[in-house]
Amino acid sequence: MEAATADDTRKPPRDTNQLCRNILIYGNCRYEGKGCVYQHDVKSVPSASASANIYGNGNGNGTRSDNASKKPLSVDSPSFTPSAPSFLSPTAPKKVIPAISPKFANAAPFKPQGIISRSSSTTPFRPDTRTPDRLVADVQEFVPGRRLDGSAASEPDRPVAAVFDTFPPNAAPSPYIDPAINGTTFYQNAGAFQQPLQYHLYAPIGPYSNNMLPYQRTVHDLFIPNEIREEIHKKLAATLQILPNSQLPTHIENYHSLVPLDTCNHKRPNIFGGYASWVYKAQSSQTGQFYVLRRIEGFRLTNEQAIRTVQAWKQVQCAGAVRIIDAFTNRGFADSSLFFVTDYHPLAQTLAEHHHIGQPRQSRGRNSIDHVPESVVWSYVCQIASALKVIHGNKLAVRVLDITKVLVTGKNRVRLNGCAVLDVVQFDNPVPVTQLQKQDLVNFGLVILSLGANVTDAAQNFARAMDQFKQHYKPELQEAVIWLYSAMQNTERSIDQFITMIANQMINSLDGALHNDDTLYSNLAREVENGRLFRLMAKLGFINERPEFDHDRQWSENGERYYLKLFRDYVFHQVDAQNRPVIDLGHVLSCLNKLDAGTDERVTLISRDEQNCFVVSYKELKKGLESAFQDLAKSGRRLH
């Protein structure tokens, strides 16, 4: 008893007015009357003290009172034992809800935290609260569809559909999504990744076509345009054309396989001094090249010096005139004829034939136009003027400058034809070269006038043809025609003065020629790969499917060259899931280009029975291809 009394003296006095926690939690206390020193009568406990004990002391900081905090723990404290809720126990005393104070009627209305404006960066000081250090910053609650920043209150209203936007339009790019800026936080000097140049391919050279998207390509982009291809094919077919069962002579000097080119029966004999002229295509038995034989029918050579005048024309290098190769006489047509050998231009037409000069509109065709465009006429003028400058600079004269003797050999490309004929035919009637050159200027003006007025007799009806010419063309071109036509009346006029007068048009013509040169060069660049790819395909054709190597270990399924057969199947014999052949020209070109370059890219090769699989690089394939081809070449040399 003395020990117990001593222990009681050490314990602090208990607050008997404090409501028992079992009453608050469970509604009753099983130790009531059995040693529990707390108050079990709810009515006898003040409501304010009960509220303070439930939620803490009056300062509202969530801690116990100073007296309670000073009480030490005791082994004699009753243990906590849960019991059934008060509403399940019929004998449990009813909980008394404290009355609401009248002061709550004047309290401010409740507002959610998200609606409170946070425009002010300072928090008002509240002396009755103590916020822990970790909660100093005012935490903004989550509201769907709005940004978590300090400007949420001033953000303008957004439409409802904008809440479901995955990426706001003004949001900053995420460094974890964009591969170009990923990692730049840690590597400040890291730039965007760039695809390395494929040096094993040929880069396309401008001009480029803008009617397709950048990632789109067609098969036609890999080769020359169809228009140029068709034109070249037609010219090749015309070059190789023969005339079966021909009544023409089989040989004229060193030329054979004659084919008539000029089938027009309406000849103008006054052009070549009263002699009829015929044109044939022939092949040289010495060089194998094709040439044009112009036959002057019934001409008898009386002076040997006349034929030597052709030597001066052989030295003329002019892009605007048909080149003279040779001249000779022959009796192959059972008469005495004079022949001029010139270059052959397939499918060439005269200006009169090309533009249907002198023909009515009904006979021209539905797509024909009333007159030749002025830009085309100026192009012809510049080309003919350039040719005359070269010829006159060599102390020669064309003498045969007529609309029926100017050839159109390409798109807006003309050449003077029939040169040197009158120098031989009219050798016995010499005329000063200066006078002949002025006559060339007059004939030049008549050619332009005939072309623009669509008449063939412009020399006989100059005034009427000029009236028609003025209806379609500007004064600059009209003045050029009049200046040329009146060259005989002014002794100081020359082709050099005329070129100076049309210098602006010459510049435009030169610019067009340069553009055409760029186009042709770009088309030529597309065909550069053809030779490389053909060599690869030829080597693969030589190597694969050799029956003499069927029992060779190197070509067996375990040999070092067996994968060349598999590569051939990979390139040309691919099939889809339905076992249908795949015709993919882009795949073929890509594989052959990589093989030619010998890249380090690896490719999986599977046999036809799917029993063997090789993973090799294009570098190894190229090495094996060259090695196998060299072995074949050595074997062939040993046999010979």
C-alpha positions in Angstrom: 0.0 0.0 0.0 2.8 2.3 0.7 4.3 1.7 -2.8 1.0 2.4 -4.4 0.6 5.6 -2.4 4.0 6.7 -3.4 3.2 6.0 -7.0 0.0 8.0 -6.8 1.9 10.9 -5.5 4.2 10.9 -8.5 1.2 11.0 -11.1 -0.1 14.4 -12.0 -3.7 15.1 -11.1 -6.1 14.0 -13.9 -8.7 16.3 -15.4 -11.9 14.7 -14.3 -14.0 17.2 -16.4 -12.5 15.9 -19.7 -14.9 13.8 -21.7 -13.8 10.2 -22.2 -12.7 9.4 -25.7 -14.6 6.1 -25.7 -17.8 8.1 -25.4 -16.9 10.2 -28.4 -15.8 7.3 -30.5 -17.9 4.4 -29.5 -20.7 6.0 -27.6 -20.0 4.1 -24.4 -17.0 3.1 -22.2 -16.8 -0.4 -20.8 -14.5 0.8 -18.0 -17.1 3.3 -16.7 -17.3 2.7 -13.0 -14.4 0.3 -13.2 -11.5 2.7 -12.8 -12.0 5.2 -15.8 -11.3 8.6 -14.2 -12.7 10.6 -17.2 -16.1 12.1 -17.5 -18.8 9.9 -19.0 -21.7 12.3 -18.7 -22.0 14.4 -21.9 -24.5 16.9 -20.4 -22.2 17.9 -17.6 -19.3 18.7 -20.0 -19.4 22.2 -21.6 -19.8 22.2 -25.4 -16.9 24.6 -25.9 -14.6 22.3 -24.0 -15.8 19.3 -25.9 -15.1 21.1 -29.2 -11.7 22.1 -28.1 -10.9 18.5 -27.1 -12.2 17.1 -30.4 -10.3 19.5 -32.8 -7.5 20.5 -30.5 -7.1 23.6 -28.3 -8.5 27.0 -29.1 -5.6 28.2 -31.2 -6.5 25.8 -33.9 -3.0 24.5 -34.6 -3.9 20.9 -34.3 -1.8 20.2 -31.1 -2.7 19.3 -27.6 -2.8 21.8 -24.7 0.2 22.7 -22.7 -1.0 20.7 -19.6 -1.8 17.7 -21.7 1.6 17.8 -23.4 3.3 17.8 -20.0 1.6 14.6 -18.8 3.9 11.6 -19.0 2.8 8.2 -20.2 1.7 5.8 -17.5 1.5 2.0 -17.5 -1.8 2.4 -15.7 -3.6 4.0 -18.7 -6.5 1.9 -19.9 -6.0 0.0 -23.1 -8.0 0.9 -26.2 -10.5 -1.7 -27.2 -12.9 -1.0 -30.2 -16.6 -1.7 -29.8 -19.7 -1.5 -31.9 -20.9 1.9 -33.1 -23.4 3.7 -30.9 -26.3 3.4 -33.4 -26.0 -0.4 -33.2 -26.1 -0.6 -29.5 -29.6 0.0 -28.0 -28.2 0.7 -24.6 -25.7 3.3 -25.7 -26.4 6.9 -24.7 -27.3 9.2 -27.5 -24.8 11.7 -28.7 -25.7 15.3 -28.1 -24.8 17.6 -31.0 -23.7 21.0 -29.8 -25.9 23.9 -30.7 -24.9 26.2 -33.6 -23.7 29.6 -32.4 -25.7 32.6 -33.7 -22.5 34.1 -34.9 -22.3 31.6 -37.8 -25.3 33.4 -39.5 -23.1 36.4 -40.3 -20.1 34.3 -41.5 -18.8 34.8 -45.1 -20.1 32.5 -47.8 -17.9 29.5 -48.8 -15.9 29.9 -52.0 -13.8 27.1 -53.6 -10.1 27.6 -53.6 -9.9 27.5 -57.4 -12.1 30.5 -57.8 -10.2 32.7 -55.4 -8.0 35.2 -57.3 -4.3 34.6 -57.1 -3.3 37.7 -58.9 -1.5 39.0 -55.8 1.8 37.5 -55.2 1.6 38.1 -51.4 -0.5 36.1 -48.9 -2.4 38.1 -46.3 -1.0 37.6 -42.8 -3.3 35.7 -40.4 -2.2 36.0 -36.8 -4.5 33.2 -35.7 -2.9 30.4 -37.8 0.5 28.8 -37.9 1.5 27.3 -41.2 4.3 24.7 -41.2 7.4 25.5 -43.1 6.7 22.9 -45.8 3.4 24.6 -46.6 4.6 28.1 -47.0 3.6 28.3 -50.7 -0.1 28.5 -51.5 -0.8 25.3 -53.3 -3.1 25.7 -56.3 -5.7 23.0 -56.6 -6.2 21.1 -59.8 -8.9 22.3 -62.1 -9.4 20.4 -65.4 -8.8 22.4 -68.5 -6.8 25.3 -67.0 -3.1 26.0 -66.7 -1.4 25.6 -63.4 0.2 29.0 -63.2 -0.3 32.3 -61.5 -2.2 33.8 -64.4 -5.1 31.4 -64.2 -7.5 34.1 -63.0 -6.8 36.4 -65.9 -6.9 33.7 -68.6 -9.6 34.3 -71.2 -12.5 31.9 -71.5 -11.7 28.9 -73.8 -14.3 26.9 -75.6 -15.4 23.6 -74.2 -13.9 21.7 -77.1 -10.5 23.2 -76.3 -10.4 21.3 -73.0 -10.0 18.0 -75.0 -7.1 19.3 -77.1 -4.1 17.1 -76.8 -1.5 19.9 -77.4 -2.5 23.5 -76.9 -1.5 25.6 -79.9 0.6 27.9 -77.9 2.2 25.2 -75.7 6.0 25.0 -75.7 7.4 21.9 -77.5 8.3 19.0 -75.3 12.0 18.1 -75.4 11.0 14.4 -74.8 8.7 14.3 -77.9 10.7 16.1 -80.5 13.8 14.0 -81.4 15.6 17.1 -82.8 15.7 18.9 -79.4 15.7 15.9 -77.2 18.7 16.0 -74.8 19.6 19.7 -75.6 19.1 20.5 -71.9 22.1 18.3 -71.1 24.1 18.8 -74.3 23.8 22.5 -75.2 25.8 22.1 -78.4 23.8 19.2 -79.8 22.1 20.1 -83.1 19.3 18.5 -85.0 20.0 15.2 -86.7 20.7 15.4 -90.4 20.4 12.6 -92.8 23.9 11.9 -94.4 24.2 12.4 -98.1 24.0 9.3 -100.2 27.1 9.5 -102.2 26.4 6.3 -104.1 23.5 8.1 -105.9 23.5 10.8 -108.5 21.9 14.0 -107.3 19.3 15.5 -109.7 20.3 18.7 -111.5 17.9 21.5 -112.0 15.6 22.8 -113.3 13.1 20.9 -111.1 9.5 20.2 -111.6 7.2 21.9 -109.2 3.9 20.2 -110.0 4.5 17.4 -107.4 5.1 17.2 -103.7 8.7 16.9 -102.5 8.3 13.3 -101.5 6.7 12.1 -104.7 8.6 10.6 -107.6 7.5 8.8 -110.7 9.4 6.3 -112.9 9.6 8.9 -115.6 11.7 11.1 -113.3 14.5 8.5 -113.5 14.8 8.7 -117.2 14.5 11.4 -120.0 11.1 12.8 -120.7 8.8 10.8 -123.1 8.6 13.7 -125.6 12.4 13.7 -126.1 12.5 9.9 -126.1 9.8 9.7 -128.8 11.4 12.3 -130.9 14.7 10.5 -130.8 13.1 7.2 -131.6 11.3 8.7 -134.6 14.5 10.2 -135.8 16.3 6.9 -135.4 13.6 5.1 -137.3 13.8 7.6 -140.1 17.5 7.3 -140.2 17.3 3.5 -140.6 14.5 3.6 -143.1 15.1 1.8 -146.4 13.1 1.7 -149.6 12.6 -1.9 -150.8 12.3 -2.7 -154.5 13.7 0.7 -155.3 14.5 1.8 -158.9 17.2 4.1 -157.7 20.9 3.3 -158.3 22.4 1.0 -155.7 25.6 3.0 -155.4 26.5 6.6 -156.1 30.3 6.8 -155.6 30.8 5.5 -152.0 27.1 5.9 -151.0 24.4 3.3 -151.0 20.9 2.6 -149.9 19.4 5.7 -151.4 16.0 6.9 -150.0 14.3 9.9 -151.6 13.5 12.7 -149.1 12.1 15.4 -151.5 8.9 14.0 -153.0 7.4 17.3 -154.0 6.7 17.6 -157.7 6.2 21.3 -157.7 9.8 22.4 -158.3 11.0 26.0 -158.7 13.9 25.6 -161.1 14.9 29.3 -160.9 16.3 28.7 -157.4 19.3 26.7 -158.6 19.9 28.5 -161.9 17.3 26.7 -163.9 18.2 23.2 -162.8 15.9 20.7 -161.1 17.1 19.4 -157.7 16.4 16.1 -155.9 17.4 15.1 -152.4 18.2 11.6 -151.2 19.4 10.0 -148.0 22.3 7.6 -148.3 24.8 5.7 -146.2 28.5 5.9 -146.6 30.3 2.6 -147.2 33.5 4.1 -145.7 32.3 5.5 -142.4 28.8 3.9 -142.0 27.3 7.4 -141.4 24.2 8.7 -143.1 24.3 11.8 -145.3 22.2 13.7 -147.8 22.9 13.7 -151.5 21.6 16.7 -153.3 21.4 16.0 -157.0 21.5 18.8 -159.6 19.9 17.1 -162.5 21.3 17.6 -166.0 24.3 19.8 -164.9 27.4 19.3 -167.1 30.7 20.4 -165.5 32.8 22.4 -167.9 35.4 24.0 -165.6 37.3 22.0 -163.0 37.8 25.1 -160.9 34.1 25.3 -160.3 34.0 22.1 -158.2 37.0 23.4 -156.1 34.9 26.3 -154.7 33.4 23.8 -152.3 36.7 23.6 -150.4 36.0 27.0 -148.9 32.6 25.9 -147.7 34.1 22.8 -146.0 36.1 25.2 -143.7 32.9 26.9 -142.5 31.9 25.9 -138.9 28.5 27.3 -138.5 25.7 26.0 -136.2 23.1 27.8 -138.3 23.9 26.2 -141.7 24.0 22.6 -142.9 27.6 21.5 -143.2 29.0 20.7 -146.7 30.9 17.4 -146.8 31.8 16.9 -150.5 30.8 17.6 -154.1 31.2 15.4 -157.2 29.7 14.5 -160.5 28.3 11.1 -161.3 26.3 9.4 -164.1 24.5 6.9 -161.9 21.1 8.3 -162.9 22.0 7.8 -166.6 22.7 11.5 -167.0 25.3 14.0 -166.0 24.4 15.1 -162.5 26.1 17.2 -159.8 26.0 15.9 -156.2 26.5 17.8 -153.0 27.0 15.7 -149.8 25.8 17.4 -146.6 24.9 16.3 -143.1 21.7 14.4 -142.6 19.1 15.8 -140.1 16.3 13.3 -139.7 12.7 14.4 -140.0 13.8 17.9 -141.1 11.2 20.1 -142.8 11.4 23.4 -144.6 9.9 26.5 -143.2 7.2 26.4 -145.8 6.3 22.8 -144.9 6.5 23.3 -141.2 4.3 26.4 -141.1 2.1 25.5 -144.1 3.1 28.7 -145.9 0.8 29.4 -148.9 -1.8 26.9 -147.9 -5.4 27.8 -147.0 -6.5 27.4 -143.4 -8.9 24.5 -144.2 -6.0 22.3 -145.4 -3.6 23.1 -142.5 -5.4 21.1 -139.8 -7.6 21.9 -136.8 -4.8 22.8 -134.4 -3.1 25.3 -136.7 -2.9 29.0 -136.0 -3.5 32.0 -138.3 0.1 33.3 -138.0 3.4 32.3 -136.5 4.0 33.8 -133.0 6.2 36.8 -132.9 8.6 35.2 -130.4 9.1 32.3 -132.8 9.8 34.7 -135.7 12.3 36.6 -133.6 14.0 33.2 -132.8 14.3 32.5 -136.5 15.6 36.0 -137.2 18.4 35.7 -134.6 19.5 32.3 -135.8 19.6 33.2 -139.5 21.4 36.5 -138.7 24.0 34.5 -136.7 24.5 32.2 -139.6 24.9 35.0 -142.1 27.5 36.7 -139.9 29.6 33.6 -139.9 29.2 33.0 -143.6 29.8 36.6 -144.6 32.8 36.7 -142.2 34.4 33.9 -144.4 34.0 36.1 -147.6 31.1 33.9 -148.8 27.5 34.4 -149.6 24.5 32.0 -149.2 22.9 33.1 -152.5 20.1 30.5 -151.9 18.1 32.0 -149.0 14.5 31.0 -149.6 11.6 29.9 -147.4 11.8 26.5 -149.1 15.5 26.1 -148.4 15.6 26.9 -144.6 15.3 23.7 -142.7 13.6 23.2 -139.3 15.6 20.5 -137.6 14.1 20.8 -134.1 11.9 22.9 -131.9 12.3 26.4 -133.2 15.7 25.3 -134.6 16.5 26.3 -138.2 19.5 25.8 -140.5 20.4 27.3 -143.9 20.4 24.7 -146.6 21.5 24.7 -150.2 24.7 26.7 -149.7 27.6 26.4 -152.2 25.3 25.2 -155.0 25.1 28.4 -157.0 28.9 28.9 -156.5 29.4 25.8 -158.6 26.5 26.1 -161.0 27.1 29.8 -161.8 30.9 29.7 -161.7 31.2 31.1 -165.2 29.1 34.2 -164.2 31.1 35.8 -161.4 29.4 38.4 -159.2 31.2 40.5 -156.5 30.8 39.0 -153.1 29.7 42.3 -151.5 26.8 42.5 -153.9 25.9 38.9 -153.2 26.0 39.5 -149.5 23.6 42.5 -149.8 21.3 40.2 -151.8 21.4 37.8 -148.9 20.0 40.6 -146.7 17.2 41.3 -149.1 16.3 37.6 -149.3 16.5 37.4 -145.5 13.8 40.1 -145.3 11.6 38.3 -147.9 11.9 35.1 -145.8 10.6 36.9 -142.7 7.9 38.6 -144.7 6.7 35.4 -146.3 6.7 33.6 -143.0 4.6 36.4 -141.2 2.2 37.1 -144.1 1.8 33.4 -145.1 2.6 34.0 -148.7 5.2 32.5 -151.1 5.4 35.4 -153.5 6.4 38.2 -151.2 8.9 39.5 -153.7 6.2 40.0 -156.4 3.6 41.5 -154.0 5.7 43.2 -151.3 3.2 46.0 -150.5 0.2 43.6 -150.0 2.3 41.1 -148.0 3.5 44.0 -145.8 0.0 45.0 -145.1 -0.8 41.5 -143.9 2.4 41.4 -141.9 1.5 44.7 -140.0 -1.7 43.2 -138.7 0.0 40.6 -136.5 3.4 42.0 -135.5 4.9 44.9 -133.7 6.6 47.9 -135.3 10.1 46.7 -134.2 9.8 43.6 -136.4 8.2 45.6 -139.2 11.2 48.0 -139.2 13.6 45.0 -139.3 11.9 43.7 -142.5 11.9 47.0 -144.2 15.6 47.6 -143.2 16.6 44.3 -144.8 14.5 44.7 -147.9 16.1 48.1 -148.6 19.7 46.9 -148.1 20.5 47.1 -151.9 19.7 50.8 -151.9 22.3 51.6 -149.1 25.8 50.5 -149.7 26.8 50.7 -146.0 24.4 48.2 -144.7 25.7 44.9 -143.5 24.7 42.0 -141.3 26.8 43.5 -138.5 24.7 46.6 -138.4 21.5 44.5 -138.4 22.7 42.4 -135.5 23.4 45.6 -133.6 19.9 46.8 -134.3 18.3 43.7 -132.9 20.7 43.3 -129.9 17.8 43.1 -127.4 16.2 40.2 -129.3 19.6 38.5 -129.6 19.9 38.5 -125.8 16.4 37.0 -125.4 17.3 34.3 -127.9 20.6 33.6 -126.1 18.7 33.3 -122.8 16.3 30.8 -124.3 19.1 28.8 -125.7 20.8 28.6 -122.3 17.6 27.4 -120.7 17.3 24.8 -123.3 20.9 23.7 -122.6 20.1 23.4 -118.9 17.1 21.2 -119.7 19.1 18.9 -122.0 21.9 18.7 -119.4 19.5 17.8 -116.7 18.0 15.1 -118.9 21.4 13.8 -119.7 22.3 13.6 -116.0 19.4 11.2 -115.5 20.9 8.7 -118.0 24.4 8.7 -116.4 23.4 5.7 -114.1 22.4 3.6 -117.1 25.9 2.6 -117.9 26.8 1.8 -114.3 23.7 -0.3 -113.7 24.0 -2.1 -117.0 27.6 -3.2 -116.1 26.3 -4.6 -112.8 23.5 -6.5 -114.5 25.9 -7.8 -117.1 28.2 -9.1 -114.5 25.3 -10.8 -112.6 24.2 -12.3 -115.9 27.7 -13.7 -116.6 28.0 -15.2 -113.1 24.6 -16.7 -112.2 23.2 -19.9 -113.7 26.5 -21.4 -114.9 25.9 -25.1 -115.4 29.7 -25.8 -115.3 29.7 -24.6 -111.6 26.9 -26.9 -110.4 29.4 -29.2 -108.6 31.8 -26.5 -107.5 32.0 -26.1 -103.7 32.2 -22.3 -104.0 28.9 -22.2 -105.7 27.1 -24.8 -103.4 24.7 -23.8 -100.7 27.6 -23.5 -98.3 30.0 -21.8 -100.7 31.2 -18.2 -100.6 29.4 -17.2 -103.8 26.1 -18.9 -103.3 24.7 -15.6 -101.9 25.1 -14.0 -105.3 22.3 -16.2 -106.6 20.2 -15.2 -103.6 20.9 -11.6 -104.2 19.7 -12.0 -107.8 16.4 -13.4 -106.4 16.2 -10.7 -103.8 16.4 -8.0 -106.4 14.4 -9.4 -109.4 12.4 -12.3 -108.1 10.5 -10.9 -105.1 6.9 -12.0 -104.4 4.2 -10.7 -102.1 2.1 -12.6 -99.5 -0.1 -14.1 -102.2 3.0 -15.4 -104.1 2.5 -12.9 -106.8 5.5 -11.3 -108.5 6.4 -7.8 -107.3 7.5 -5.4 -110.0 9.2 -2.5 -108.2 11.6 -0.6 -110.3 12.6 1.6 -107.4 13.6 -1.4 -105.4 15.8 -2.6 -108.2 17.5 0.7 -108.7 18.1 1.2 -105.0 19.7 -2.2 -104.6 21.9 -1.9 -107.7 23.1 1.6 -106.6 24.0 0.3 -103.1 25.8 -2.7 -104.7 27.7 -0.4 -107.0 28.8 1.8 -104.1 29.5 -1.1 -101.7 27.8 0.3 -98.7 27.9 -1.2 -95.2 24.2 -1.7 -95.1 23.2 -5.3 -94.4 20.6 -7.3 -96.2 18.9 -10.6 -95.4 19.0 -13.2 -98.3 16.8 -16.3 -98.0 16.9 -19.2 -100.4 13.9 -20.3 -102.4 13.2 -23.3 -100.2 13.6 -21.0 -97.1 16.2 -23.4 -95.6 19.2 -21.1 -95.9 19.5 -17.5 -94.7 22.5 -15.1 -95.2 23.0 -11.7 -93.6 25.6 -9.9 -95.7 26.4 -6.3 -96.5 26.5 -4.7 -99.9 30.2 -4.3 -99.4 30.7 -8.0 -99.2 28.3 -8.6 -102.1 30.4 -6.2 -104.3 33.6 -7.9 -103.3 32.2 -11.3 -104.1 30.8 -10.1 -107.4 34.1 -8.6 -108.5 36.0 -11.7 -107.4 33.7 -14.1 -109.3 33.8 -12.0 -112.4 37.6 -11.8 -112.4 37.7 -15.6 -112.1 35.4 -16.0 -115.1 37.6 -13.5 -117.0 40.7 -15.4 -116.2 39.2 -18.7 -117.2 38.1 -17.2 -120.5 41.6 -15.9 -121.2 43.1 -19.3 -120.4 40.8 -21.0 -122.9 41.8 -18.6 -125.6 
